[in-house]
Amino acid sequence: MTRQPHIPPADWSPRARRDGLQRNNGIADDVVAQLLGLRGISQNDADRFFAPSLDDLHDPSRMRDMDRTVDRLIRAQREGERIMAYGDYDVDGATSVSLILDFLQNNGFDVIPYIPDRYNEGYGLSSQGIAAASQSGCAIIITLDCGIRATERVAEANAAGIDVIICDHHLPGEDMPDAHAILNPKHPECEYPFKELSGCGVAFKLTQALTERIGLSPMSAYDGLDLVALSIASDLVEVTGENRVLLYHGLRAISKNSRPGIRALLQVVHCSPDYLTVRDIISRVSPRINAAGRMSRATEAVALLTEKEDAKANELALNLDRLNQVRRSYDAQVTQDAINQLAEREEFEHINIVWGENWHRGVIGIVATRLIEHRYRPSIVISDDDGVLVGSARSTPGLDIHDLIKACSVHLEQFGGHSMAAGITVKAGQADAFARALDAAVGERLAAISKREPRYFDLEIPISDCSPELLGKLRKFEPYGPGAPAPVFLSRDVRLSLPPKKVGKDGRHLRVTFTSADSSQALSAVGFGLGHRFEALSSAQHLDVVFKVETECYRGMLQPRITLLDFWTKRH
């Protein structure tokens, strides 16, 4: 039998490949234009969106009390007065203290750091901290990422002859502290145009204003952008407006010339500074920084972030990694106890709420987040420490947890936070009453929301349009975060090109590869938390799928990360 010569298909020719590339680029450009339109961005503003400019940052003097704050600090520098940089014990607080400490010390100010002990002092400005400031001879306390509700403590500091400058981004209470100055874009009298700065973002605006007054180059303030990027990603503030500019340039500062502490931490968690994403920060970097305040003292994180020597920074980073391992052991046990408790309790229809005796306070916020993953509802985890009921709350998009908790505050000693996360202290014996009140408040809010079908995707596109050209161009939409989610697509009538696999602990996740009947273009994806739908997926002949597209660095290579969010089978 004579063998026929191999004739390549027509679309193997150079011209066909070139035509295909042009076609794919045209489709990709059209998808990008539609996504921009959905985000309210015109074609004329596309370049500014994709490459935000530091020139677009607002004038820091527009923030209420900024000039008064700068005047007081310049006088302190001139007269040699000592300043305490007093922060919260989370990532936002630690980065804020590190930023102010570095900037002031580098410019001739006498400044010392202080972060309260999570367990002995609790959140915010404490009497112990004020006493430490007095004993250290401090004339000024700058509160960072805290202080806006500390009316009693500010009065205590005033009585001790200490001026308090509040740098905060949390929502104020009804009564404003009698501080020397308050820097907070959410202050009702503040006309600063962007309201969603992180705590470290507010501190950065202060360094910008000081830079102008001292007569330094603006680059002096930009040295802190790497810390601001960590705070924005970790504190789940909106990645819009000024935050997008700060995060965009902060990530680039980390890739180009990261400070020794951040560089050492990235090495410990095996992240490349060149391709660092918000997801990397949240899942790998933030837990180590937070571990200092959860398992030891948050000043250990400040020591890392302000360290100038590589060898010492490496040592400090390894110590935070060890603390995080300890944290994970507590986390696992409390998470399991919380999930077991949810399985036994059915009386709350709209929230997940659990409480336990002496649950480690350092992990209750993490456990609250995990409960949302377990059962998609606002979640509250309360630790009963010898009658002191301290809790952390986390919310789902569209439900302002701070506002909802405020409606139930009759049952609370204190509370604070923002729309997605809050901390509470429940009055003794009021945990059950608080839970019922909050469940009812969430139910009322949900009933008021439009009943129309939620939009699970941005655009409907065929799988064949998901070319390398499109996936590459979608990276321009990063960084992602609240208010700036990764693009989500719906593709109809796709089929599995390989059998699905269960992956992860206890087969909780799915790994799938799908394509369409009219295309060889295949996408590999992971469906997180979809392991329980393995049988339905395995038996499906045709599917409609919803997935999102991000970027990840895998073994030093930048590649698309496709996440399967939902699917349903089609009948033929």
C-alpha positions as CSV (number, residue, x, y, z in Angstrom):
1,M,0.0,0.0,0.0
2,T,1.4,3.3,-1.0
3,R,1.6,5.9,1.8
4,Q,0.1,9.2,1.0
5,P,2.3,12.3,1.6
6,H,1.5,14.2,4.7
7,I,-0.2,17.5,3.8
8,P,-0.5,19.9,6.7
9,P,-3.9,21.5,7.3
10,A,-4.6,24.8,5.6
11,D,-4.4,26.6,9.0
12,W,-0.8,25.5,9.5
13,S,0.5,27.9,6.9
14,P,2.3,31.0,8.1
15,R,-0.4,33.2,6.6
16,A,-3.1,31.3,8.4
17,R,-1.3,31.5,11.7
18,R,-0.8,35.2,11.1
19,D,-4.5,35.6,10.3
20,G,-5.4,33.6,13.3
21,L,-3.3,35.8,15.6
22,Q,-4.9,38.9,14.1
23,R,-8.3,37.5,14.6
24,N,-7.5,36.5,18.3
25,N,-6.1,40.0,18.9
26,G,-9.2,41.6,17.5
27,I,-11.4,39.4,19.7
28,A,-9.2,40.1,22.8
29,D,-9.4,43.8,22.2
30,D,-13.1,43.7,21.9
31,V,-13.5,41.8,25.2
32,V,-11.1,44.2,26.9
33,A,-13.2,47.2,25.6
34,Q,-16.4,45.6,27.0
35,L,-14.8,44.9,30.4
36,L,-13.7,48.5,30.6
37,G,-17.2,49.7,29.7
38,L,-18.6,47.5,32.5
39,R,-16.3,49.2,34.9
40,G,-17.3,52.7,33.7
41,I,-14.0,53.4,32.1
42,S,-14.0,55.1,28.6
43,Q,-11.5,54.3,25.9
44,N,-9.9,57.7,26.5
45,D,-9.3,56.8,30.2
46,A,-8.0,53.3,29.5
47,D,-4.3,54.2,29.5
48,R,-4.7,55.9,32.9
49,F,-6.5,52.9,34.3
50,F,-4.0,50.4,33.0
51,A,-1.0,52.5,34.1
52,P,-2.1,54.7,37.1
53,S,0.1,57.7,37.7
54,L,1.4,59.0,41.0
55,D,0.5,62.4,39.7
56,D,-3.1,61.5,40.2
57,L,-2.8,61.3,44.0
58,H,-4.7,63.9,45.9
59,D,-3.1,66.8,47.7
60,P,-2.6,65.7,51.3
61,S,-3.4,69.1,52.6
62,R,-7.0,68.6,51.6
63,M,-7.4,66.2,54.5
64,R,-8.9,67.8,57.6
65,D,-6.3,68.8,60.3
66,M,-3.4,67.9,58.1
67,D,-1.8,71.4,58.4
68,R,-2.4,71.4,62.1
69,T,-0.8,67.9,62.4
70,V,2.3,68.9,60.3
71,D,2.7,72.1,62.4
72,R,2.7,70.2,65.6
73,L,5.2,67.6,64.4
74,I,7.6,70.2,63.0
75,R,7.6,71.9,66.4
76,A,8.3,68.6,68.0
77,Q,11.3,68.1,65.7
78,R,12.6,71.6,66.4
79,E,12.2,71.3,70.2
80,G,13.5,67.7,70.4
81,E,10.2,66.3,71.7
82,R,9.7,62.5,71.7
83,I,6.9,61.0,69.7
84,M,5.2,57.6,70.1
85,A,4.0,55.8,66.9
86,Y,1.2,53.8,68.4
87,G,-0.5,51.2,66.1
88,D,-2.9,48.3,65.8
89,Y,-1.6,44.8,65.9
90,D,-2.7,43.7,62.4
91,V,-0.9,44.1,59.1
92,D,-2.4,47.6,58.5
93,G,-1.3,48.7,62.0
94,A,2.2,47.2,61.7
95,T,2.9,48.7,58.3
96,S,1.6,52.1,59.5
97,V,3.9,52.1,62.5
98,S,6.8,50.9,60.3
99,L,6.1,53.6,57.7
100,I,5.9,56.5,60.3
101,L,8.8,55.2,62.3
102,D,11.1,54.9,59.3
103,F,10.2,58.3,57.8
104,L,10.4,60.3,61.1
105,Q,13.7,58.6,62.2
106,N,15.2,59.2,58.8
107,N,14.4,62.9,59.0
108,G,15.6,63.8,62.5
109,F,12.6,63.1,64.7
110,D,12.8,61.4,68.1
111,V,10.2,58.6,67.7
112,I,9.6,55.2,69.4
113,P,7.2,52.5,68.3
114,Y,4.4,50.9,70.4
115,I,1.8,48.3,69.6
116,P,-0.5,47.1,72.4
117,D,-0.6,43.5,73.6
118,R,-3.7,41.9,72.0
119,Y,-4.6,40.0,75.1
120,N,-3.6,42.2,78.0
121,E,-4.5,45.6,76.5
122,G,-6.9,44.9,73.6
123,Y,-7.6,46.9,70.5
124,G,-6.8,50.6,70.3
125,L,-5.3,53.2,72.5
126,S,-4.8,51.7,76.0
127,S,-4.1,53.1,79.5
128,Q,-0.9,51.0,79.5
129,G,0.2,52.6,76.3
130,I,-0.4,56.1,77.6
131,A,1.5,55.2,80.7
132,A,4.4,53.9,78.6
133,A,4.4,57.1,76.6
134,S,4.5,59.2,79.7
135,Q,7.3,57.1,81.2
136,S,9.3,57.4,78.0
137,G,9.0,61.2,78.0
138,C,6.7,61.4,74.9
139,A,5.0,64.7,74.2
140,I,3.0,63.3,71.3
141,I,1.2,60.0,70.6
142,I,0.3,59.3,66.9
143,T,-2.3,56.6,66.8
144,L,-2.1,54.6,63.6
145,D,-5.0,52.5,62.3
146,C,-6.8,53.1,65.5
147,G,-8.0,55.8,67.9
148,I,-11.1,57.3,66.2
149,R,-13.3,55.9,69.0
150,A,-10.9,56.3,71.9
151,T,-12.6,59.3,73.6
152,E,-11.8,58.2,77.2
153,R,-8.2,57.3,76.5
154,V,-7.6,60.5,74.6
155,A,-8.9,62.4,77.6
156,E,-6.5,60.4,79.7
157,A,-3.6,61.3,77.5
158,N,-4.6,65.0,77.6
159,A,-4.6,64.8,81.4
160,A,-1.1,63.4,81.3
161,G,0.0,66.4,79.1
162,I,0.4,64.4,75.9
163,D,-1.0,65.6,72.6
164,V,-2.7,62.9,70.6
165,I,-2.8,62.9,66.8
166,I,-5.2,60.3,65.4
167,C,-4.4,58.7,62.1
168,D,-7.2,56.3,61.4
169,H,-9.5,55.1,58.6
170,H,-12.3,53.4,60.6
171,L,-15.8,54.9,61.0
172,P,-16.1,57.4,63.8
173,G,-18.6,57.0,66.6
174,E,-21.2,59.6,67.7
175,D,-18.6,61.4,69.9
176,M,-15.3,62.5,68.5
177,P,-12.2,62.3,70.7
178,D,-10.8,65.6,71.9
179,A,-7.5,65.0,70.1
180,H,-5.0,67.6,69.1
181,A,-5.7,66.6,65.5
182,I,-7.7,63.9,63.6
183,L,-6.6,62.6,60.2
184,N,-9.4,60.4,59.0
185,P,-11.1,60.8,55.6
186,K,-14.3,59.3,57.1
187,H,-14.5,62.2,59.6
188,P,-17.8,63.9,58.9
189,E,-16.1,67.3,58.4
190,C,-13.3,66.0,56.3
191,E,-13.5,67.0,52.6
192,Y,-10.7,64.7,51.4
193,P,-12.1,63.3,48.1
194,F,-11.1,59.7,48.6
195,K,-12.7,58.0,51.6
196,E,-11.4,54.4,51.4
197,L,-7.7,54.8,52.3
198,S,-6.2,52.0,54.5
199,G,-4.7,53.0,57.9
200,C,-1.3,52.9,56.3
201,G,-2.6,55.0,53.4
202,V,-3.6,57.7,55.9
203,A,0.0,57.5,57.4
204,F,1.4,57.8,53.9
205,K,-0.6,61.0,53.3
206,L,1.0,62.4,56.4
207,T,4.5,61.6,55.2
208,Q,3.6,63.3,51.9
209,A,2.6,66.5,53.7
210,L,5.7,66.4,55.9
211,T,7.9,65.9,52.8
212,E,6.5,69.1,51.3
213,R,7.0,71.1,54.5
214,I,10.5,69.8,55.1
215,G,11.4,70.5,51.5
216,L,12.3,66.9,50.5
217,S,11.8,65.3,47.1
218,P,8.4,63.6,46.8
219,M,10.4,60.4,46.4
220,S,11.1,60.4,50.1
221,A,7.4,59.6,50.8
222,Y,7.3,57.1,47.9
223,D,9.8,55.0,49.8
224,G,6.9,53.8,51.9
225,L,4.7,52.6,49.0
226,D,5.8,49.0,49.5
227,L,4.3,49.1,53.0
228,V,1.1,50.8,51.7
229,A,0.7,48.0,49.2
230,L,0.8,45.3,51.9
231,S,-1.8,47.3,53.9
232,I,-4.2,47.8,51.1
233,A,-4.2,44.1,50.1
234,S,-4.3,42.8,53.7
235,D,-7.0,45.1,55.0
236,L,-9.5,44.4,52.2
237,V,-10.1,48.0,51.4
238,E,-11.4,48.9,47.9
239,V,-8.9,48.7,45.1
240,T,-10.4,51.8,43.4
241,G,-9.4,55.4,43.0
242,E,-6.4,56.4,45.0
243,N,-6.0,52.9,46.5
244,R,-5.5,51.5,43.0
245,V,-2.7,54.0,42.3
246,L,-1.0,53.3,45.6
247,L,-1.3,49.5,45.2
248,Y,-0.2,49.5,41.6
249,H,3.0,51.5,42.4
250,G,3.5,49.7,45.7
251,L,3.7,46.3,44.0
252,R,6.2,47.8,41.5
253,A,8.3,49.2,44.4
254,I,8.4,45.7,45.9
255,S,9.5,44.2,42.6
256,K,12.2,46.8,41.9
257,N,13.7,47.6,45.3
258,S,12.0,46.0,48.2
259,R,13.1,46.7,51.7
260,P,15.1,43.9,53.4
261,G,12.2,42.7,55.6
262,I,9.7,42.3,52.8
263,R,12.4,40.7,50.6
264,A,13.2,38.2,53.4
265,L,9.5,37.4,54.0
266,L,8.9,36.8,50.3
267,Q,11.8,34.4,50.2
268,V,10.4,32.5,53.2
269,V,7.0,32.1,51.6
270,H,8.5,31.3,48.1
271,C,6.9,34.3,46.4
272,S,8.7,36.2,43.5
273,P,8.7,39.9,44.1
274,D,8.5,40.4,40.3
275,Y,5.1,38.7,40.1
276,L,3.6,39.4,43.5
277,T,-0.2,39.5,43.5
278,V,-2.8,40.6,46.0
279,R,-3.8,37.0,46.4
280,D,-0.1,36.1,47.3
281,I,-0.1,38.9,50.0
282,I,-3.4,37.8,51.5
283,S,-2.6,34.0,51.6
284,R,1.1,34.0,52.2
285,V,2.5,37.3,53.4
286,S,-0.2,38.7,55.7
287,P,-0.6,35.5,57.9
288,R,3.1,35.8,58.8
289,I,2.9,39.5,59.7
290,N,-0.3,38.9,61.6
291,A,1.2,36.0,63.5
292,A,3.4,38.3,65.5
293,G,0.4,40.1,67.0
294,R,-1.6,36.8,67.3
295,M,1.0,34.6,68.9
296,S,3.6,37.1,70.4
297,R,4.0,40.9,70.1
298,A,3.3,42.8,66.8
299,T,6.4,44.9,67.4
300,E,8.3,41.8,66.1
301,A,6.6,42.5,62.7
302,V,7.6,46.2,62.9
303,A,11.2,45.1,63.7
304,L,11.2,43.0,60.5
305,L,9.7,45.7,58.3
306,T,12.1,48.4,59.5
307,E,15.3,46.2,59.5
308,K,18.1,47.5,57.3
309,E,20.4,44.4,57.4
310,D,19.6,41.4,55.2
311,A,21.0,38.8,57.7
312,K,18.9,40.1,60.6
313,A,15.8,40.5,58.3
314,N,16.2,36.8,57.3
315,E,16.3,35.8,61.0
316,L,13.2,37.8,61.8
317,A,11.3,36.5,58.8
318,L,12.0,32.9,59.9
319,N,10.8,33.7,63.4
320,L,7.5,35.0,62.0
321,D,7.1,31.9,59.9
322,R,7.6,29.8,63.1
323,L,4.9,31.8,64.9
324,N,2.6,31.3,61.9
325,Q,3.1,27.5,62.2
326,V,1.9,27.8,65.9
327,R,-1.0,29.9,64.8
328,R,-2.1,27.3,62.2
329,S,-2.3,24.6,64.9
330,Y,-4.7,26.8,66.9
331,D,-6.6,27.8,63.8
332,A,-7.2,24.2,62.7
333,Q,-8.7,23.2,66.1
334,V,-10.9,26.3,66.5
335,T,-12.1,26.0,62.9
336,Q,-13.1,22.4,63.4
337,D,-14.9,23.2,66.7
338,A,-16.7,26.1,65.0
339,I,-17.9,23.9,62.0
340,N,-19.1,21.2,64.4
341,Q,-21.0,23.8,66.4
342,L,-22.6,25.1,63.2
343,A,-23.8,21.6,62.3
344,E,-25.5,21.3,65.6
345,R,-27.2,24.7,65.5
346,E,-29.9,25.6,63.0
347,E,-31.8,28.5,64.7
348,F,-29.9,31.2,62.8
349,E,-31.1,31.5,59.2
350,H,-28.9,34.4,57.9
351,I,-25.6,34.3,59.8
352,N,-22.9,31.9,61.0
353,I,-22.3,32.7,64.6
354,V,-20.4,30.5,67.1
355,W,-18.7,30.9,70.5
356,G,-16.4,28.9,72.6
357,E,-14.6,29.0,75.9
358,N,-11.0,30.3,75.7
359,W,-10.7,30.1,71.9
360,H,-7.5,31.7,71.0
361,R,-8.3,35.4,70.2
362,G,-5.4,35.4,67.7
363,V,-7.3,33.2,65.2
364,I,-11.0,34.0,65.6
365,G,-10.9,36.5,62.7
366,I,-9.3,33.8,60.4
367,V,-11.9,31.3,61.6
368,A,-14.7,33.8,60.7
369,T,-13.4,34.0,57.2
370,R,-13.2,30.2,57.0
371,L,-16.8,29.9,58.1
372,I,-17.9,32.1,55.1
373,E,-16.1,29.6,52.9
374,H,-17.9,26.7,54.7
375,R,-21.4,28.3,54.5
376,Y,-21.7,31.6,52.5
377,R,-23.0,34.0,55.1
378,P,-21.7,36.8,57.3
379,S,-19.8,35.0,60.1
380,I,-19.0,35.9,63.7
381,V,-16.7,34.0,66.0
382,I,-16.7,34.8,69.7
383,S,-14.2,33.7,72.4
384,D,-15.4,33.5,76.0
385,D,-12.3,34.3,78.0
386,D,-13.5,33.9,81.6
387,G,-16.6,35.9,80.9
388,V,-15.1,38.4,78.5
389,L,-16.8,37.9,75.2
390,V,-14.5,39.1,72.4
391,G,-15.5,38.5,68.7
392,S,-14.5,39.0,65.1
393,A,-16.9,39.4,62.3
394,R,-16.5,39.0,58.5
395,S,-19.1,39.8,55.9
396,T,-20.0,38.9,52.3
397,P,-20.1,41.5,49.6
398,G,-23.2,43.8,49.7
399,L,-23.7,43.5,53.5
400,D,-22.1,46.2,55.6
401,I,-21.3,44.2,58.7
402,H,-20.2,47.4,60.7
403,D,-23.6,49.0,60.0
404,L,-25.5,45.8,60.9
405,I,-23.6,45.4,64.1
406,K,-24.2,49.0,65.0
407,A,-28.0,48.3,64.8
408,C,-27.5,45.7,67.5
409,S,-25.0,47.6,69.7
410,V,-27.3,47.6,72.7
411,H,-25.9,44.1,73.4
412,L,-22.2,45.2,73.0
413,E,-19.6,46.8,75.2
414,Q,-17.8,48.2,72.2
415,F,-17.3,47.6,68.4
416,G,-15.4,48.9,65.5
417,G,-14.3,48.2,62.0
418,H,-15.6,48.7,58.4
419,S,-18.0,47.2,55.9
420,M,-16.3,43.8,55.5
421,A,-14.7,43.2,58.9
422,A,-15.4,44.3,62.5
423,G,-14.4,43.5,66.1
424,I,-16.8,43.3,69.0
425,T,-16.9,42.9,72.8
426,V,-20.3,41.5,73.9
427,K,-21.8,42.3,77.2
428,A,-21.8,39.4,79.7
429,G,-24.7,37.1,79.2
430,Q,-25.8,38.8,76.0
431,A,-24.2,36.6,73.3
432,D,-27.4,34.8,72.4
433,A,-29.5,38.0,72.4
434,F,-26.9,39.6,70.2
435,A,-26.9,36.7,67.8
436,R,-30.7,36.8,67.4
437,A,-30.7,40.5,66.9
438,L,-27.9,40.4,64.3
439,D,-29.6,37.4,62.5
440,A,-32.8,39.5,62.3
441,A,-31.0,42.6,61.1
442,V,-29.2,40.6,58.3
443,G,-32.5,39.1,57.3
444,E,-34.2,42.5,57.1
445,R,-31.3,43.8,54.9
446,L,-31.5,40.8,52.6
447,A,-35.2,41.2,52.2
448,A,-34.7,44.8,51.2
449,I,-32.3,43.9,48.4
450,S,-33.6,43.4,44.9
451,K,-34.9,39.9,44.2
452,R,-33.6,39.9,40.7
453,E,-31.2,37.2,39.7
454,P,-27.7,38.1,40.8
455,R,-25.1,38.7,38.0
456,Y,-22.5,35.9,38.3
457,F,-20.4,37.0,35.3
458,D,-19.2,40.0,33.4
459,L,-19.5,38.7,29.9
460,E,-20.6,35.6,28.0
461,I,-17.9,34.4,25.6
462,P,-17.2,31.1,23.8
463,I,-14.3,29.0,25.1
464,S,-12.7,29.4,21.7
465,D,-12.3,33.2,22.5
466,C,-10.1,32.4,25.5
467,S,-6.9,32.6,23.5
468,P,-3.5,33.2,24.9
469,E,-3.8,36.7,23.5
470,L,-6.9,37.4,25.6
471,L,-5.5,35.8,28.7
472,G,-2.4,37.9,28.4
473,K,-4.3,41.1,27.9
474,L,-6.6,40.5,30.9
475,R,-3.5,40.8,33.2
476,K,-3.6,44.5,32.5
477,F,-6.7,44.7,34.8
478,E,-4.6,43.7,37.8
479,P,-4.3,44.4,40.7
480,Y,-7.6,42.9,41.8
481,G,-9.4,43.3,45.1
482,P,-12.7,44.6,46.6
483,G,-14.3,46.9,44.1
484,A,-12.0,45.6,41.4
485,P,-12.7,41.9,41.0
486,A,-11.0,39.6,38.4
487,P,-13.1,39.3,35.2
488,V,-15.7,36.6,35.3
489,F,-17.0,34.9,32.2
490,L,-19.8,32.5,31.2
491,S,-19.2,30.0,28.5
492,R,-22.0,27.8,27.2
493,D,-22.0,24.3,25.8
494,V,-18.6,23.2,26.8
495,R,-17.4,19.7,27.4
496,L,-14.8,18.0,29.5
497,S,-11.7,17.1,27.6
498,L,-10.3,15.1,30.5
499,P,-12.0,13.4,33.4
500,P,-12.2,15.7,36.5
501,K,-10.1,15.0,39.5
502,K,-10.6,15.6,43.2
503,V,-7.7,17.5,44.7
504,G,-6.8,19.1,48.0
505,K,-7.4,17.9,51.6
506,D,-10.3,15.4,51.7
507,G,-10.9,16.0,48.0
508,R,-12.5,19.4,48.7
509,H,-11.6,20.9,45.3
510,L,-11.9,19.9,41.6
511,R,-9.4,20.1,38.8
512,V,-11.0,20.2,35.4
513,T,-10.1,20.7,31.8
514,F,-12.8,21.8,29.4
515,T,-13.2,22.8,25.8
516,S,-15.9,23.3,23.2
517,A,-17.0,21.0,20.3
518,D,-15.9,23.5,17.6
519,S,-12.5,24.4,19.1
520,S,-9.3,22.7,20.2
521,Q,-8.8,25.5,22.7
522,A,-8.8,23.9,26.2
523,L,-8.8,25.6,29.6
524,S,-7.6,24.0,32.8
525,A,-9.2,25.2,36.0
526,V,-9.6,24.5,39.7
527,G,-13.0,24.6,41.3
528,F,-12.3,25.5,45.0
529,G,-14.8,24.0,47.4
530,L,-16.6,22.1,44.6
531,G,-15.5,18.6,45.5
532,H,-19.0,17.7,46.6
533,R,-20.2,18.1,43.0
534,F,-17.7,15.6,41.6
535,E,-20.4,13.1,40.5
536,A,-22.5,15.7,38.8
537,L,-19.5,16.9,36.8
538,S,-18.2,13.5,35.9
539,S,-21.5,12.4,34.4
540,A,-22.1,15.6,32.4
541,Q,-21.8,15.6,28.6
542,H,-22.3,19.3,28.1
543,L,-21.9,22.2,30.5
544,D,-22.4,25.9,31.0
545,V,-19.5,27.1,33.2
546,V,-18.7,30.4,35.0
547,F,-15.1,31.0,35.7
548,K,-12.7,33.9,36.6
549,V,-9.3,34.7,35.1
550,E,-6.3,35.9,37.2
551,T,-2.5,35.6,36.9
552,E,-0.2,33.5,39.0
553,C,3.5,32.8,39.1
554,Y,4.2,29.0,39.0
555,R,7.8,27.8,39.2
556,G,9.1,31.2,38.0
557,M,6.7,31.3,35.0
558,L,3.8,33.8,34.7
559,Q,0.6,32.1,33.6
560,P,-3.2,32.4,33.7
561,R,-5.0,31.1,36.7
562,I,-8.5,29.9,35.8
563,T,-10.9,29.4,38.7
564,L,-14.2,27.5,38.1
565,L,-16.9,29.2,40.1
566,D,-20.0,27.4,39.1
567,F,-21.4,25.0,36.5
568,W,-24.6,23.4,35.5
569,T,-25.3,20.5,33.1
570,K,-27.1,20.8,29.8
571,R,-29.6,18.2,28.5
572,H,-29.5,17.2,24.8
